[in-house]
């Protein structure tokens, strides 16, 4: 089956993108300047990411919808303000992560941004869990653009006045070319930035405007190095259906109040893990020297015991060193623990590190 293309495919070609198949889409991995240049452009100024392959779900409903969604998501939806966003998960009964997502309260319901590879299954799962009681739609005419970097606000404000007033993880509707667009102050690079939900038919004009403002197009390659430096997970690699939020070291995203009240899918397993601990846990890892440990690299203790596996690894252009994340036996998860990574049949020294590797530069006055 032929891979799908986003509404920006022709624009990517125009600017010299190299494409790769990703989640059944033809996506730009990099442009002519290369991954490192794109990474640095995002950290120094602003980068434009086409993330239109991701799913945009919309659920309409009243207060009963909130009650029903709280049976699914481990967050306190009653406390979310209008236009506020929260990071959360779809889990199974064993607390395995079916998908991670961003849920935003909007007028008449919620919008949910989900991962590209999971969007159809998420859509069907939510319909089933909600017993088809609500109007649920999976958009097929909206693009999603991320503008990330220290100058993102300056560039976007000239096109959409008023966006600089948005707080972190908050959004609102704005107007562009007489169309409603929805903008949230969020992103996945560790920098200040925005995600813009916009109609397919006007997205090329919008992105060209961002380019004229000084932003650069960024591919999936630099998106990966940026998010890894920021210690952020990639679904299907650093988390999946076989790992819980506790094992993924993401328990901060589970509402403390909901842990007391319970009632959501996977609650009993999460409660057990929080009380008794877990056998394995996601950690940051800093290889010594210049060796890069890629996904599936085996991790060993100082006495040569197999204790885990790398799930993401690369060279971090901003921190000027290799960085990685992986799962290790909880007994070896303490910061500064010495470990070894087996790369091409040879073991190299590394250290368990705190996360993130790169200090996050979210907008001041964040609304956590």
N, C-alpha and C positions, 0 to 999 in steps of 0.2 A: 504493500500500500504506500502511495506517495505521501511524503511528509507535508504537513500543512505549512503555510506561510503567514506571517503576521502582516498587518496592513502597511508596515514599514519596510517590507522586503525589498522593494525597488529602491528605496532610499539607502538602505544598507549596501546594496550593489553599487549604487552611484558613488558611495564614499569608500569603495574598495574593500568591503567586508569579505573575510574568509568564513565560509559557513560550515557548520557541523550539524548532524541530526541530534536533537535533544527533545525528549518527551514528545516524540512524533511531530516535531516542528523543525524547519530549517532555521537555525539561529546563528547569528554572528559570533564566532569565537574570538575574533580580533579584527583590527583594521590594519592599514599599511604601516603605521608607526610601531605596532607591536604591543604585547601585553604589559610590559614594564612601563612603557611611556604612557599607556592608558591608565594604569594604576596610579602613577605619579600625578597625572593630570587631574584625577579625581581628588587626590589628597591635597593638591595645591590650589585647584580652582573649582571646577565642576565637571562632572561626567553625566552623560545621558545613557540610560539603560533601557532597552526595549524588553519589558517583561510581560508583554501581551499574551504570551503563551500560558500564563497563569490563569486560573479560573476566578471569575467574579460572580459570586452567588448573591442572590437577594431573596430575603424571606420577609414577607409581610404578615403582620399580626399585632394583636393587642397585648395586654398584660399576661394573658394566658400563654402567649408565645414565650415570654420570658420564663415562666414557670416550666414550660416544656423543654426549653433550651438548657435550663440549668440541670435537667436530668441527663444531659449529654456532655456539656462542657464544665470543666472544673474551675469556673470563675464565678464571681458574684455579679451577675448581669443586672440585678436590681440596682446596683450602685453605679453602674456606668452612666455617665451623663450623655446627653445628646451630642453627637459628633465626636465622641471619645472612642478610641480604639484600644483593644487589649490583645495581647498575644496568648494563644491557647492551643488546644489539641483536640483531635478526634481520637478516641481510644477504644480498644475492645475491653471485654470484661476482665482480662488479665493485665490491663493497663498498658498494653502494647500500643505504640503510637501509630495510628492509621494515617494521620497527617498532622502537620502543624500549620497554623493559620493565623490570620489577623481578623478579628471580628469588630465591627464598628456599628455603634447605634446610630441609626438615621431615622428620619421621620417615617412613621408607619412600620418600623421594623429594624432589620439589621442587614448590613452588607458583610460578606465574608470573602476574603482573598485566600485562595487555596493553591497548593502546588499543582503544576501543570499535569504531572503524571497521575495525580489522584483526583482531578476535578470531576470526572464523570462518576467515579465510584463514591466520592464524597456526596455528590448530588443525589445519587440513588440511596445512599445510606441515610442521609438526612430526611429524605422523603419517607423512608421506611420507619425511622425512629419517631418521626412526627406524625405517623399514621395518615399522611396526605391531608392533614387538617389545614394546612396553610399554603398560600401561594408561594412556591419556590421556583425561581428562574435561574438558569445558568446563561449569562450573557453571551451572545454571539456577534455583537456589533460594537463592542467596546475594546479599546486598547488600554494598556497600562504602561505608563512611562515613569521611571524613577530618575529624578535629578538629584545628584549627590555631590557634596563637596562644600568647602568653606564659603564659596561665592554663589552657591545655589540660590540662596534667598535674594541676593542682589539681582541676579539674572532674571529670576522668575517674577520678582516684584515689578519689573519694568513692563512685563507682559500682562500679568494678573495683579493689579494693585490690591493690597490688603493681605496678601498671603504671609507677609513677614510677621503679622500679628498672631499667627497660629502657634500654639504651644506643641511641644513634642507629644506625639501620639494623639493628636487632635486634628480634626479636619472640618471642611465646610464646602458648600456649593459655591461656585464662582461662575462667571459668564465669559465665554470666549467665542467670538464669531457668532454671537446670538444663540449659542448652545450652552446648556448647563454642563459644567465639568465638576468632578469632585476631587478635591486635593486634601491629602493628609500630610502632616509633617512627620515623616517616618522614612525608613529605608533599611538597607542591609549591608552597609559598608563601614559603619562606625563613624561616619561623618554626618553633619547636619544635612538635611535634605527633605525631599518631598516625593510622594507618589501621586501621579495624576491619572485619574480614570477619565477617558475622553473618547468621543465617538470616532470610529475608524475613519470616517470620511473627512475628518479635519485634522487627524493626528499628524500627517506629513507637514502640513502648513505650520502646525504648532512646533514641531521638532526643528524645522528649518529656522524658525524664529529663535529658538534656544541656541542653535548653532551660531547664528549671527550675533547673539549676545555674548558669545565667548565660551560656551560649553563644548565639550568634545564627545563624540560617540564612543561608547565603551562596550566591549564584547563580554561574552561569558567567561573568558579566561581571566581578565582582570577582576570581574565580579567575584570570582572564586578566591583570588589572592587577597582581595580587600576584605571579604567576609571572614576568611580564616584568620587574618591578622586581628580582626575584631572579636575573635572567639565565638563566632556565630555558626550554628549548625546548618548543614545541608541535608535536606530530607533524602532518605534512601542511601545515605552514607553515614552520617553521624547520628542518625536516629532512624528507626523503622519499626515495623510491627512487632519485632522481637525485643524491643527496648522500651522501658517505661520512662516517664519524665524524671523520676528519681534517679534511675540509672544514667540518664542523659544529663544529669546535673542541672536540671531545669525546674527544680521544685519551687523556685521563686515565682514561677508562673501559675502556681496553684494557689487559689485563694485560701488564706488561713481560716476564714469564716466557713468556707465550703468544706474544708477538711473536718470541721466540727459537725456541721449539719449533714454532710454526706449527700447521698441520693443521686450521684452522677456515675456514669459508666466507668468502671475501674477503681472506684473509691476504696473498696476493701483491700485490694492489692497495694494501692498507694499507701494507705494507712498502715498496713503491715510493714511495708518497706521503710517508711519513716520511723516506725517504732523499733524495728529489728535490724535495720540496715540492709545493704545490698551486697551481693558478691562482687559485682563489677560496677565501674563508674567511669564516666567520660572525664578525661583530664587534658590539660594542655601539656605539650611535650616540646622541649627544645633540644634538637640534636646538636652535638658538639661539632665544631668545624663547619664544613660546607656540605656535608652529606644530606641529601633530601630523601626522606622516608615517605613513600607514597602509600596510598590505600592498600590494605591487606598486609603491610609489613608486620612481621612478627615481633613482639616485644618480650624481652627476657629480663629476669632479675639478675643481680650481681652474682648469684650462685647458679646461674644458667637455667633457671626454671622458666618455663613458658608462662607468661602472666597476662598476655593480652594481644591487642592488634591495633594498628593504625587505621583510622577511618578517613582522615584527610591529611594531606601533607604537601607542602610547597616551599618555595623560597619567598620570603616576605620582603618585597622591595622597600617598604617604609622602615622596617626594623633592621634591614640589611643582614638577615640571617635566616636559616631554615626554620620553619615552624610546622607544628603538626598537632593533631588531636587524635585521641584514640581511647579505647576502653582497656582498663587494667584491673586486675584483682584489687579489691578495695584496700587490702593490706599494704599495697604498694602505691597508694594514691596521694600520700603526703607530699606537699611541696618540697622540692629539692632532693627527692629520692633519686638515687642513681639507677639507671636502667640501661639496657642495650637493645639496639634495633638491628635486625638482620636484613641487610640490603645486599642483594646479589651474592648470597652465600657467606657474607662476612658480617661480623657483629661490630657495631659502632656505638660508642657511649652517647648517652643522652640524659636529660634530667626532667623530672616532672615539674611543670611550670604553672604558675597562676595564669588565669585568663582575665582579660584579653592580653594579647601580645602588644597590641597597639592601643594607646589611650583613646577612648571614644570621645569624639568632639561633637556631641549633640548640642543643640541650641541651649543657651543658658535659660534658667527658669523652667526647667523641665517639669512636666506634670506627671509624676510617677504614681 
